[in-house]
């Protein structure tokens, strides 16, 4: 019995939906990471994305106007998005950023799409979701890539101007991540359409979690097609299919609404029972019956690589900006709270991860802008950028404490805190993405020989044995090279390479290369020893996926630091923290992987080849934490660059914080002067800052102009540290005793 035949008996078969998912998208820079040789040259040669004149004008015009229209606190307390906002979104083509200009769309780049969605998300998660869905996986993108000419010419111009609002229904109560088990079914049959009997589909469906469904006028729908009467051929089950149904079509139900985290965007259900549709409703026509899953996975890049990561970045930038400013303005025991080491630990983590997130956003959208559709990279972006956004937000909540939990128009965190779990759950729940997709797709797509080998193993071709043996020889040679490279990088760090000309980057680039070099033999041995069982060993495969992810994040940070920052000296501690954290996470993932590998002899060999032990994890120094937290409270270009997505509207929480922050920086010399004067001549009783300043004015220690500057700063400070208050009108004191609700009116 040949090796190939033996493996065929052992390895589990790959389902059609799995095969289509594995085949989806392109292989990009992640391939070099997996193979142990990160392609830093390709990274540095990637063209930089910038906003075109039209894209910048859209940001400065319609986006700015939209932000001024939004009162997110009122929006969160309302049941509906104001009609004038929805009308404005349609009129200004917010729903058509990905639709080509020839159909009336804006045809913006992925980088611009991300920037616009993130800017809106920093103001309102509900409006951002409303905008991102038509520009993500849905009817618009499916029509662009797979629709017939007639479908494109009819629907895309209507979608471009908001004449029609789309939604796309995939998730069923019985089928979420396991799309292959969709119970929604269509039976090929004959029915009446426009006065004639035609062959079509009788479709029954029950879908939930469908964003925009309650207000949609056109429904994208995924279902399985069956042909029991053999009207289309001799196959019973034809596969997953996508169709486009107008809401007005008889039998289509779009209505009931969910309540996701109290956010006011529209999310709900759609149902239909034995709804007859003609073949023309199938996206791409009858020839695309059974190709729905292939179509869907081919179009996942926008949602996974642009929209949802944009929400994570927007949350982080908003949290970073407000927390840095609050930590500087808010004082306890006579000093800014940002000087306390407990706060500094959180502040440094917020700042470093925000740098990392912006770097990943830029790199990922630049890759997508080149026409690449990297399925692994977009999965990395979706999972890690939404999770990092959640990390940053949680730290910001800890620092701002009581101010963070009091809802109101001045609260800068409540919107992001409520919206982040939504990004965690959609377009593939994060647990699924991390544990099954990143390494699962990465191994098959990034290994130079694995996919061909697996295809040959499952082949029924009589000549497959010979071809398999040749591929196996190449695989063994590849693995030996990986093992040698890992050993050299692990035990001879002086031989590690780095291509950067910047002294600050070179040590990190060497560590990054070493981490990737260790990954390659670990992946090889895992596939060799565990084979098909690695698919079920989610804890192990997730850690290998983590290594790929953190190397990618570190590469993004290097590119951003080398090419994007305006002042490298100011940005250095941000960059150092981002690199230290990314590499630390990757190193820890390798330690955990090796320590938990089930085969003892292989585990010992892995440990030797990679020089991996419990102590093989670097740490972030306290000095770096103190340096970065202090830098974050400075009014610098890098702080502005890492919060550029947050647009302050006069009078909102961000504006109030920023005014106090800048006023304190301007008043710092005078505050030092006041402290010195008070040490020489204490004001007793102190009573208040205003009282002390006026006493110093009367004593001649301050001029009137200096006093005015200090008092103006103090008013802005008091406004920044306050929280929103509301009146509480007790209609009847007995309400409190009986547990009935009392009326509360906004002050």
Secondary structure, DSSP 4 states (H G I P E B T S, - for coil): --HHHHHHHHSPPPPHHHHHHHHSSB--THHHHHTT---HHHHHHSPPP---HHHHHHIIIIIHHHHHH--HHHHHHSSS--HHHHHHHHHTTGGGSSS-GGGT-----HHHHHHHHHHHHHH-HHHHHHHHHHTSTTHHHHHHHH--HHHIIIIIHHHHTTSS-EEEE--BTTBSS-GGG---EEEEEEEEETTEEEEEEEEEEEEEEEETGGG-SEEEEEEEEE-TT-SSSS-SEEEEEEEEEETTSTT-EEEEE--STT--S-EEEEEEEEEEEEGGGBTT-GGGTT-HHHHHHHTTHHIIIIIHHHHHHHHHHHHHHHHHHHHHH-EETTEEGGGSHHHHHHHHHHHHHHHHHHHHHHHHHHHHHTT--BHHHHHHHHHHHHHHHHHHHHHHHHHHHHHHHS-STT-SSHHHHHHHHHHHHSSS-HHHIIIIIHHHHHHHHHSTTHHHHHHHHT---TTHHHHHHHHHHHHHHHHHHHHHHHHHHHH-GGG-----S-HHHHHHHHHHHHHHHHHHHHHHHHHHHHGGGGGT-HHHHHHHHHHHHHHHHHHHHHHHHHHT-S-HHHHHHHHHHHHHHHHHHHHHHHHHHHHT-S-HHHHHHHHHHHT--TT------HHHHHHHHHHHTS--HHHHHTTTT-PPPTTSHHHHHHHHHHHHHHHHHHHHHHHHHHHHS--SS---HHHHHHHHHHTTSS-HHHHHHHHHHHHHHHHHH----EEEE-S-HHHHHHT---EEEE-
